[in-house]
Amino acid sequence: MKIAAGDLSGRDRYLRLIDTIVPRPIAWVLTLSPTGVPNLAPFSFFNGVVARPPIVSVSVGAKPVTDADGGRRYVDKDTTRNIRHHGAFVVHLAPHGRADQVQRSAEDHPDGTDVPDLLGLEAVPSTWVDVPRLSALPIAMECRLHQIVPVGEPAASLILGEVLGWHVHDELVDADGRVAAGAWDPLARLGIDGYGRTVPN
């Protein structure tokens, strides 16, 4: 099969991307609303960018809204809005056993919902940023906003964050300070197959 991207609808281009770029790691991003309420949402368009300084990227799509007159427009999702406001966020890496909670965090929640609390996850103070982190997650990266780049139409927010420090559960770190993926069974997105494992169980 050979299909030019320009011959596909926007939805079909999206499906080609998510079905062929696999496995994709999931950034489970904790942010604070302007009033200080924790929000938690997963994003699979996520990766590392450079190491000096350590920069990660998270792409957050725009949210469609319908105006009173029936008009349609796009606005920042809560994650983007919160990062713009506070200039910081925490990326967690979730193990496969947290798939249900990750999926629930992706649902639409009423404004002001404390999503970590809704999911029974304890948020504790971070070390380098004012945004809290989740103590139960095996890996967390505290990030300071580096840049937000609008990309596409409607514009997604490509969020670049400088990692100021990591939290890694002690039992995952070997004698050389390395972390093996098999030790914590990372959750991944697998296109049409949904959520799955990054490494064989």
N, C-alpha and C positions, 0 to 999 in steps of 0.2 A: 504494500500500500504506500502510495506517495501522495501527500496532500499539502498544498501550499497553505501556510498560515493565513494568508489573505483571503482564502476561499472558505474559511471556517467562521462560524459565529463566535461571539465572545465567549459563550458558555463552552463551546467545543474546544476552543483554544485552551481554556482553563482545564478542561478534562484531559487534554493531551499532556499538559504540563504535570498535573498531579498523578497521572497514570504512568508517566515515564521517568520522572525524577523521584526515584524511590531507592532505599528508604529515606524518608525525611525526618530529621530529629525534630522534636517538639519543644519549643520554648514555652514554658508555663509561666507567664509573666504576671508578677504582682506589682500593682501600682496603687497610689493613693488618690482619691478624688480630691478636688479643691477643698472640700470640707473635712478631709481626713478619713474617709471611709475606704477600707481596703477593697480592691477589685482584683480578680484573678481570671485570666483568660489564656487559652492555648493558641499557638501560632506555629504552623509547620513550614512556612517560608522563612527559615531561620538558619543561620550558620555563622561560622567565624569569618573574619575578614582579613585582619593582619594581627601580628603578635607584638609589634613595637610601635605604639602601645597596643595592648590587647583590646581589639575592637570586635564586637559581635553585631550582626544585623538581624533585625526582625521586621518583616514586611506586614503592615496592618492595613487591610483594605478599608475603603470608605463604607459608611453605613447609609443605605437608602432610606429616606423618610418621605412621607406624603404630606403635603401641606393641606390646610383646610379647603383650599380651592381645587384640590385634586392634583396639583402639580407635584412633580417628583424632583428631589434634589439629593445631594450626597453630603454627609457631614462626617467629621472625625468620630471614630469609635471612642469609647470611654478610655481605652488603653492609651491611644494617641493623645487625647485631651489631657489625661492625667500626667503623662510624661512631659508634655509641653509645660504644664503648670509647675510641676515639682522639679523637673530636670533630673530625675533619677527613677530607677526601676530595678527589680530583682528578677533575674531569669532562673527558674528552677528546671531541672531535668527530672522527668518522672519515670519511675520504673513501670514495667508492663502491668503490674498488679494495681496500679492507680488509674487504669484506663477508664473505668466508670466515672470516677471523680473528674477526670480531665474532660470527658464528654459532657458531664453535667455543668461544668464551669463554662462551657461554650454556649449554653442556652441563653436566651434573652431573660434577663432578670430585671425587676423593677428598679428604677433609680434609687440609689441609697442602700442597695442590698450589700451586706458584708458577705461576699462570696466565700472567702475562706471559712468563716464561721458557719455559713450554710452547709458547707461540706464537712464540717467537723475537723477542720485543720487549724492548728494553733499558729498564730502569727506572733513572732518574737522580734525584739529590736535587732536591727542590723548593726554592723560594725562601722561601715564606711559611708553609708547613705542614711537618710532619714526615713526611707521606705522600709517597712518590716519584711521579714522573710519567714518561710514556713520551716519550722524545726524538724518536721517529720520527713522532709524530702532529702534524698541522699546527696544531692549536689545543688548548690545555689551560687549564682554569680551576682554580686552587687555591682550595679552599673550606673555610671553618670552619663547623662545625655551628651553625645558628641555632636550629632547633627540629625536633622530630619529632612529627607529629600523627597519631594513629591514626584511620583513616577506613574505614568499611564493616564488613562481617561476612562472613567473618573479616577482621579489621582489616589493611588495608595500612598501610604506614608512609609517610606523606607527609613526605619529608625536605626541609627548607628549609636551604639553605647560603648563607652570605655569601661572595661571590667576593672574595678578597683580592688577586688579581692574575691576569693572563692571560699565556700564552706563545703567540705567533703566529709562525710561520715568516716570516722577513723578506721572502721573495719574494712573499708574499700581501698585503702592506701597500702601499697606493698612497701617493701624495705627500701626501694629506690624512689619512693614518692610518686609512683605511677598508679593510675587507676584503670583496671581492666574492665571493659564493658560487660563481660560475662559475670562480673562480680555483683552487678546491680540490675541487669536485665532491662536496658533502656527501652522505653516505648517509642514507636515510630509510626508514621503515616505511610501507608502502602497503596495509595491510589484506590482503585476499585475494590481492593481487599480490606479497606478501612484501616483500623489500628492493628498493629502487630509488633513483633519483636524485631529489634535491630540485629541481634545475634541469636543463633540457635540455642534453644533451651536445653 
